[in-house]
Amino acid sequence: MHLSIHPYDLPLRDPFRIAHESRTVQPTLIVELRDEASGLSGLGEAPMTRYYGLETATCTALLEDLAPAIAPWTVEDLDVLGVEGLLRDLPTELNPFLRCAIDVALHDLYAKQAGKRLGTLWKQNRRRMTPTCYTIGLAPLPEMVRKLRATPWPVYKIKLGGGGDDVNIIRELRKHTDAPFYVDANTGWTARQTIDHAIHLKELDVQFIEQPLRPEDVAGQQLLNRHCVLPVFADESCQTEADVDRCADLFSGINIKVVKCGGLLPARRMIDRARALGLGVMAGCMTESSVGISAIAQLLPELDYADLDGAMLLAHDPAEGVTFDPQTGYALYPDRPGTGALLTSAASTEPKAI
């Protein structure tokens, strides 16, 4: 297989702010694996998220180093060994964002070879419809109101934790919509604040709170697990498969980020383990194009909640794929095999074919 790397700078429609940072552009790398004999190719994505120390030039070099291991792969190998079998050729220490891009590209290629949409190849309850939320980033209150009013949606995630009057933000936003809210504090609260805020947030139809405390504050999370009136979901506290069991006695559920755990294979194992432990399951995204979103959307029938609005927040998406119905929040899958993602724009630089 030929490995090609397509770098993009994804411009955001509005500045995106959370408790830790603000950004207007998100660099990303689209990975393409092409089988020359069949002419089929698969796409995966690794957003170069600054918060996780990722940088385009360094990650491009790391991907280039993988080319010799990937070159012998064929779609016949993929049929026999599966995605998991081929991924064993990659270094175990490979950054999970980069491993995810290759994992997703292989899944996309595998489903294209089968002539099926990827999710239909998995055992799922496809009658289960899980809507995605639409995220309102942290900003001055008038700006948050403007964003909410500009995008009517059936459920919203509200970013908080910036040090302001967070409960008042929800009260004001509630005046403009009856849609349920999820709240993401991005580790910006203390345990005491979370317990106090939750009493008011529950009255304002907030469904749950995502990661209010820093991951190292285990004692605080134990306190929340006993006294918080709203469910608390882990995000930063649950990044890999090994984290799921640690969350079982601390949280009501987990938010799985496919790029953080290393791809769709580990994400689906995390879902299975969370179910066995009685945890709720959500899948989220980073700021990424329709390549990444279309892959995560294959998991929707396995989820309780979803936050897959990353491509909707872009001023320009270099790809097309899964979209979402603004009336219901449900996924609209393209009628084509694989994840449904296609590149539609030239990259910011020429793609590197290796």
C-alpha positions in Angstrom: 0.0 0.0 0.0 1.1 3.5 -0.7 0.9 6.0 2.2 0.1 9.6 1.3 -0.2 12.4 3.8 -2.5 15.4 3.1 -1.9 18.3 5.5 -4.7 20.9 6.0 -5.3 24.0 8.1 -8.9 23.8 9.0 -10.3 27.4 9.5 -13.0 27.7 12.2 -16.2 29.6 11.7 -15.8 31.3 15.1 -13.0 31.2 17.6 -13.3 28.1 19.7 -12.6 28.5 23.4 -12.4 26.1 26.2 -11.0 26.5 29.7 -7.4 25.9 28.5 -7.1 27.6 25.1 -8.6 29.5 22.2 -8.0 28.8 18.5 -9.2 29.9 15.1 -7.4 27.3 12.9 -6.9 23.6 13.5 -4.0 21.9 11.6 -4.8 18.3 10.7 -3.2 15.4 8.7 -5.3 13.2 6.5 -3.7 9.8 5.9 -4.5 7.9 2.7 -3.6 4.2 2.2 -3.9 3.2 -1.4 -3.9 -0.4 -2.7 -2.5 -0.1 -6.3 -3.8 -3.5 -7.5 -7.4 -2.8 -6.6 -7.3 1.0 -7.0 -9.1 1.4 -3.6 -7.9 3.8 -0.9 -8.9 4.4 2.7 -8.8 7.7 4.6 -8.0 8.5 8.2 -7.3 11.7 10.1 -5.0 12.9 12.9 -5.8 16.4 14.1 -2.7 18.2 15.2 -4.1 19.3 18.6 -1.7 21.7 20.3 -3.1 20.8 23.8 -1.7 17.2 23.3 1.7 18.4 22.0 1.1 17.4 18.4 2.9 19.3 15.6 2.5 18.9 11.8 6.2 18.5 10.8 7.1 16.1 13.6 4.0 13.9 13.0 4.5 13.9 9.2 8.0 12.6 9.8 6.8 9.9 12.1 4.2 8.8 9.5 6.9 8.8 6.8 8.9 6.4 9.0 6.1 3.9 8.9 6.1 3.7 5.1 8.4 0.6 4.9 6.2 -1.4 7.3 3.0 -0.4 5.4 4.3 -0.9 1.8 3.9 -4.7 1.7 0.3 -4.6 2.9 -2.4 -5.6 0.4 -6.2 -5.8 0.5 -5.8 -9.5 0.4 -3.8 -9.3 3.6 -6.5 -7.1 5.0 -9.1 -9.7 4.2 -7.1 -12.5 5.9 -5.5 -10.7 8.8 -8.1 -8.0 9.4 -7.3 -4.4 10.6 -6.0 -5.7 13.9 -3.6 -8.1 12.3 -2.0 -5.4 10.1 -1.7 -2.9 12.9 0.6 -5.3 14.7 3.3 -4.3 12.2 3.3 -0.8 13.7 5.4 0.3 16.7 3.5 -0.1 20.0 4.8 3.3 21.1 3.3 5.1 18.1 1.3 8.2 19.1 -2.4 7.2 19.4 -3.5 10.1 17.1 -1.3 8.7 14.3 -2.3 5.1 15.0 -5.9 6.2 14.8 -5.4 7.7 11.4 -4.0 4.4 10.1 -6.6 2.3 11.9 -9.4 4.4 10.4 -7.9 4.3 6.9 -7.6 0.5 7.1 -11.2 0.2 8.3 -12.4 2.5 5.4 -10.4 0.4 2.9 -11.7 -2.9 4.4 -15.3 -1.8 4.0 -14.8 -0.5 0.5 -13.3 -3.8 -0.5 -16.5 -5.4 0.9 -18.7 -2.9 -0.9 -20.5 -1.9 2.4 -20.8 1.0 4.7 -18.4 0.3 7.6 -20.9 0.3 10.4 -23.1 -2.3 8.7 -20.3 -4.8 9.0 -20.5 -4.6 12.8 -23.0 -6.2 15.1 -25.1 -3.2 16.1 -28.7 -2.3 17.0 -29.2 0.1 14.0 -32.7 0.9 15.2 -31.0 2.8 18.0 -30.8 6.5 17.0 -28.3 8.6 18.9 -28.2 12.3 18.1 -25.1 14.4 18.1 -25.0 17.6 20.1 -23.9 20.9 18.8 -21.2 22.6 20.9 -21.3 26.2 22.1 -17.7 27.2 23.0 -16.8 29.3 25.9 -17.1 33.0 25.1 -18.6 36.3 26.4 -22.2 35.5 27.1 -23.7 37.6 24.3 -21.5 35.7 21.8 -22.6 32.3 23.2 -26.3 33.4 22.9 -25.6 34.5 19.3 -24.1 31.2 18.4 -26.9 29.2 20.0 -29.6 31.3 18.2 -27.7 31.0 14.9 -27.7 27.2 15.0 -31.0 25.7 16.2 -30.3 22.2 17.3 -32.1 19.4 19.3 -29.4 19.1 21.9 -26.4 21.3 22.8 -23.1 20.9 24.7 -22.1 24.0 26.6 -18.4 24.6 27.4 -17.9 26.2 30.8 -15.2 26.3 33.4 -13.6 29.6 32.4 -13.9 31.2 35.8 -17.1 33.2 35.2 -20.7 32.7 36.6 -21.3 29.4 34.9 -24.7 28.8 36.3 -25.9 32.2 35.0 -24.6 31.3 31.5 -26.9 28.3 31.5 -29.8 30.3 32.8 -29.4 32.9 30.0 -29.0 30.3 27.3 -32.1 28.4 28.6 -34.1 31.5 27.8 -33.5 30.9 24.1 -34.1 27.1 23.7 -35.9 24.2 25.2 -33.2 21.8 23.9 -31.4 19.6 26.6 -27.9 20.7 27.5 -24.8 18.7 28.2 -22.2 20.7 30.2 -18.4 20.3 29.7 -16.4 22.1 32.4 -13.0 20.9 30.9 -11.5 20.3 34.3 -12.2 24.0 35.3 -14.2 23.4 38.5 -13.5 22.1 42.0 -15.6 19.3 43.6 -17.4 21.8 45.8 -18.3 24.0 42.8 -19.5 21.0 40.9 -21.8 19.8 43.7 -23.3 23.3 44.1 -23.6 24.0 40.4 -25.2 20.7 39.7 -28.2 21.4 41.9 -29.1 24.4 39.7 -28.0 22.9 36.4 -30.4 19.9 37.0 -33.3 22.4 37.3 -32.2 23.9 33.9 -32.4 20.5 32.1 -28.7 19.8 32.0 -28.4 16.0 31.4 -24.9 15.5 32.7 -21.6 17.2 33.5 -18.4 16.2 31.6 -15.0 16.1 33.4 -15.4 19.0 35.9 -12.2 18.1 37.8 -8.6 17.5 36.9 -7.9 13.8 36.3 -5.5 13.7 39.3 -8.2 14.8 41.7 -9.4 11.3 42.5 -10.6 12.2 46.0 -12.7 15.0 44.6 -14.2 12.7 42.0 -15.1 10.2 44.7 -16.9 13.0 46.5 -18.8 13.8 43.3 -19.7 10.2 42.8 -21.4 10.2 46.2 -23.0 13.6 46.3 -23.4 15.2 42.8 -27.1 15.2 41.7 -26.2 14.9 38.0 -24.2 12.1 36.3 -20.6 12.9 35.7 -18.8 11.6 32.6 -15.1 11.1 32.2 -13.2 12.7 29.3 -9.6 13.6 30.2 -9.8 10.8 32.9 -10.6 8.2 30.2 -8.3 8.4 27.2 -7.2 4.8 26.7 -8.5 1.2 27.2 -6.6 0.9 30.5 -8.6 3.9 31.9 -12.1 2.3 31.6 -11.8 0.1 34.7 -10.4 3.0 36.8 -13.4 5.1 35.9 -16.0 2.4 37.0 -16.1 3.5 40.7 -15.7 7.2 40.0 -18.0 8.2 37.1 -21.4 7.5 35.7 -20.0 7.2 32.1 -17.1 7.8 29.8 -16.6 10.0 26.7 -14.4 8.1 24.2 -12.3 10.1 21.8 -11.2 7.8 18.9 -8.0 9.7 18.3 -7.0 9.6 21.9 -7.5 5.8 22.3 -5.8 5.0 19.0 -8.6 4.1 16.6 -11.9 2.4 16.1 -10.6 -1.0 17.3 -9.8 0.1 20.8 -12.8 2.4 20.9 -15.2 -0.5 20.3 -13.4 -2.5 23.0 -13.8 0.4 25.4 -17.5 0.5 24.6 -17.8 -3.2 25.4 -15.9 -2.9 28.6 -17.9 0.2 29.7 -21.1 -1.7 29.1 -19.9 -4.6 31.2 -19.1 -2.2 34.0 -22.5 -0.5 33.9 -21.1 2.8 32.6 -22.8 5.1 30.1 -21.0 5.6 26.8 -20.5 8.7 24.8 -18.2 9.3 21.8 -16.7 12.7 21.1 -14.5 14.3 18.5 -11.8 16.9 18.3 -11.9 19.7 15.8 -11.6 17.6 12.7 -12.8 17.3 9.1 -15.5 15.0 7.7 -12.9 12.3 7.4 -12.6 11.9 11.1 -16.3 12.6 11.9 -17.5 10.0 9.3 -15.4 7.3 11.0 -16.7 8.1 14.5 -20.3 8.2 13.2 -20.1 4.5 12.4 -20.2 3.9 16.2 -23.5 5.8 16.8 -25.8 2.8 17.3 -23.5 1.7 20.1 -23.7 5.0 22.0 -25.9 6.7 24.6 -24.6 10.2 23.7 -22.6 11.7 20.9 -20.6 14.9 20.3 -19.7 14.7 16.6 -20.0 18.4 15.5 -16.3 19.0 14.8 -16.8 19.4 11.0 -19.9 21.6 11.6 -17.7 24.1 13.4 -15.4 24.6 10.3 -15.5 27.6 7.9 -14.3 25.2 5.2 -14.3 21.4 5.3 -11.8 19.8 2.8 -13.9 16.6 2.8 -17.5 15.5 2.6 -19.1 12.5 4.3 -21.5 11.9 7.1 -23.7 14.9 8.0 -26.4 15.5 10.6 -30.1 16.4 10.4 -30.6 19.7 12.2 -34.1 18.7 13.2 -33.2 15.5 14.9 -29.4 15.5 15.2 -29.3 12.0 13.6 -26.6 11.0 11.2 -27.2 11.1 7.4 -24.9 8.5 5.9 -23.7 8.9 2.2 -24.7 6.0 -0.1 -21.2 4.7 -0.6 -19.0 2.1 1.0 -16.4 2.7 3.7 -16.9 5.5 6.2 -18.4 7.6 3.4 -15.6 10.3 3.5 -14.2 11.8 0.4 -11.5 14.5 0.0 -12.9 17.4 -2.1 -10.2 20.1 -1.7 -6.5 20.4 -2.4 -4.3 20.3 0.6 -2.4 23.4 1.9 0.7 21.7 0.5 1.2 18.9 -2.0 0.4 15.5 -0.5 3.4 13.4 0.3 3.2 10.0 -1.4 5.7 7.7 0.2 
